[in-house]
Amino acid sequence: MAACRTGNRRPVGGGAVQHPVPAAGRGVSARHQSATTTAREVALTFDCVGSEAVAILHRPAVPAPVGVAIVVGGPQYRVGGHRQFVDLARDLAAAGIAVFRFDYRGIGDNAANHPGFPNIAPDIEAGLAAFRAAMPEVTCIALWALCDAVPAAAGIAARTPDVVGIAAVNPWIREPETHDRALLRHYYLKRPLQRDFWTNLLRGRTHTRDFSRLAQRALARAASRVTRRNRSDETSTPTDESLAARVVTDLARVRGNVLVLLSEQDLTAREFDDAVQPMPGWQRLMETSRLQRVHLADADHTCAGWRAHRASADATVAWLHGLPEMASAQSASPTHARPTNTPHAKVLGR
């Protein structure tokens, strides 16, 4: 179990500005309506590697001991697919869980130059420090990371004592080989089963050049692997230095629990699944009680749409309430009660 913090911390200074939560309107869930009376949304600024960063803190009236930092692969807009981060934060706050949302340098409202997603770990660590300072009542943190934020977030979760878990949503592990394999398996091989493929083929509108290039690259890589295997010492153990392997290694090193959410209609999710399934490290992690893998039926990359959002939010809340650090809060306060299961998400493994 991860080591949670104790004691108080000095809150974030003069950059904090309180904003009232907007009144619930048409299409807002009952949880959001509850959140308008039980939680506050506070805009604040903090130092992010020498530049000023903007964040939103969702503060419940009675916060659970575990808070959530949302770490995503892009600016957290209030509309479109990225609206889900606002809605997710309000869902969690309505369940008594404090949430901290922020953007990296060069993204959204933040200044400076974007360091590139392989180099965002300092930004995440700065955000966590600001979260701790603003919410001393929160003694443990769980990370909720989407897409290309997952590699950096997994590394931080693996080495940070008060991080008790990570929810990895459609993790980005893209490399040329994994991307080509996912395109072949989940797009091109399914195209002949779709009616518009044959319609376009008969009308001369189907372009096969991209498919041919992918197939040629796949054959070349397969031949290269056979050659390397034949030339290598049979007693040596190959080292997998792929991004997927690094992510799996970090997830296995996380001191707490791991939730992996995979959207059915997302190529990034399929690419991750294909890459990690054969890995011994992933198989060992799947055999433990620390990992929960959830399939989000009909969901796209950002879980846009009401059903997909509800499935991802409900799975996240249920997972958070399953953390050992939440046990005392569940028994002490009805605000932190475990939610009912959603019919739109399917747990595939633990």
LINGI-V223106 format. One record per run of one state. SS is the DSSP state (alpha for helix, beta for strand, coil for the rest). FROM is the first residue (numbers start at 1). LEN is the number of residues. Records with the same first field share a line. If there is no record, write none. Layout:
# LINGI-V223106
SS->FROM-LEN, FROM-LEN
This chain:
# LINGI-V223106
coil->1-16, 20-10, 49-2, 61-5, 72-8, 95-4, 103-14, 120-1, 135-5, 160-3, 170-6, 192-3, 203-6, 232-11, 254-3, 264-3, 278-2, 287-4, 297-9, 322-2, 333-1, 337-8, 350-1
beta->17-3, 39-10, 51-10, 66-6, 99-4, 140-7, 163-7, 257-7, 291-6, 345-5
alpha->30-9, 80-15, 117-3, 121-14, 147-13, 176-16, 195-8, 209-23, 243-11, 267-11, 280-7, 306-16, 324-9, 334-3
